[in-house]
């Protein structure tokens, strides 16, 4: 482990973002469930943004295939958010 990693561990108290998500999910942190749900619901905003990019109304952020891919990822995120919401209604946050 290089010196840079030790400094990062010291600044973040050894908790990197990926570990924090894992700990929160396993620990059943309710607020994290809602944060992830909102972030995934916002994924649908990629679809109109991609349409505007492809229509030339706003600057394109990359090649057309990339813009279409980001729109597809946004739709998948939205479907996952809907599944999370349905699961919440059925079993509560994190299926508890």
Legacy VTK file of the C-alpha trace (Angstrom):
# vtk DataFile Version 3.0
C-alpha trace
ASCII
DATASET POLYDATA
POINTS 96 float
0.000 0.000 0.000
1.557 3.276 -1.103
1.709 6.444 0.904
-1.170 7.966 -1.072
-3.501 5.174 0.002
-2.598 5.636 3.662
-3.371 9.350 3.359
-6.725 8.538 1.744
-7.548 6.077 4.521
-6.655 8.696 7.128
-8.852 11.358 5.488
-11.827 9.025 5.014
-11.283 7.070 8.247
-10.703 3.941 6.165
-14.183 4.151 4.630
-14.161 4.425 0.862
-17.437 5.120 -1.007
-17.832 1.524 -2.217
-17.299 0.192 1.278
-19.713 2.752 2.684
-22.463 1.615 0.341
-21.807 -2.019 1.186
-21.811 -1.349 4.922
-24.990 0.702 4.609
-26.832 -1.904 2.590
-25.800 -4.776 4.877
-26.527 -2.620 7.924
-29.985 -1.756 6.607
-29.515 2.015 6.700
-32.942 3.278 5.713
-31.707 6.698 4.564
-29.321 5.013 2.127
-32.222 3.083 0.592
-34.042 6.353 -0.109
-30.902 8.041 -1.426
-30.281 5.201 -3.892
-33.958 5.154 -4.885
-33.956 8.884 -5.651
-30.683 8.629 -7.590
-32.059 5.755 -9.675
-35.359 7.575 -10.286
-33.363 10.540 -11.596
-31.819 8.228 -14.200
-34.882 8.743 -16.395
-33.670 12.315 -17.003
-30.949 10.862 -19.213
-33.543 9.924 -21.838
-34.770 13.452 -22.716
-31.201 14.760 -22.411
-30.034 12.158 -24.923
-32.906 13.031 -27.246
-31.968 16.714 -27.089
-28.318 15.853 -27.750
-29.173 13.709 -30.765
-31.504 16.430 -32.093
-28.677 18.958 -31.844
-30.481 21.204 -29.353
-27.729 20.851 -26.747
-24.043 20.012 -27.263
-23.381 16.324 -27.718
-21.259 14.761 -24.951
-19.771 12.064 -27.142
-20.461 9.917 -30.184
-24.070 9.000 -30.947
-23.643 5.412 -29.731
-22.501 6.724 -26.342
-25.459 9.091 -26.053
-27.848 6.229 -26.856
-26.061 3.999 -24.333
-26.452 6.594 -21.564
-30.167 6.829 -22.356
-30.445 3.043 -22.127
-28.618 3.022 -18.794
-30.974 5.734 -17.533
-33.991 3.627 -18.477
-32.517 0.594 -16.719
-31.860 2.693 -13.603
-35.476 3.856 -13.644
-36.790 0.284 -13.928
-34.596 -0.751 -10.986
-35.994 2.197 -8.986
-39.540 1.071 -9.775
-38.643 -2.439 -8.611
-37.162 -0.981 -5.414
-40.355 1.013 -4.800
-42.503 -2.081 -5.379
-40.279 -4.075 -3.028
-40.569 -1.343 -0.413
-44.358 -1.507 -0.567
-44.226 -5.274 -0.187
-41.439 -5.762 2.374
-40.089 -2.403 3.554
-36.681 -0.885 2.983
-34.058 -3.538 2.198
-36.764 -6.238 2.357
-37.080 -6.228 6.135
LINES 1 97
96 0 1 2 3 4 5 6 7 8 9 10 11 12 13 14 15 16 17 18 19 20 21 22 23 24 25 26 27 28 29 30 31 32 33 34 35 36 37 38 39 40 41 42 43 44 45 46 47 48 49 50 51 52 53 54 55 56 57 58 59 60 61 62 63 64 65 66 67 68 69 70 71 72 73 74 75 76 77 78 79 80 81 82 83 84 85 86 87 88 89 90 91 92 93 94 95
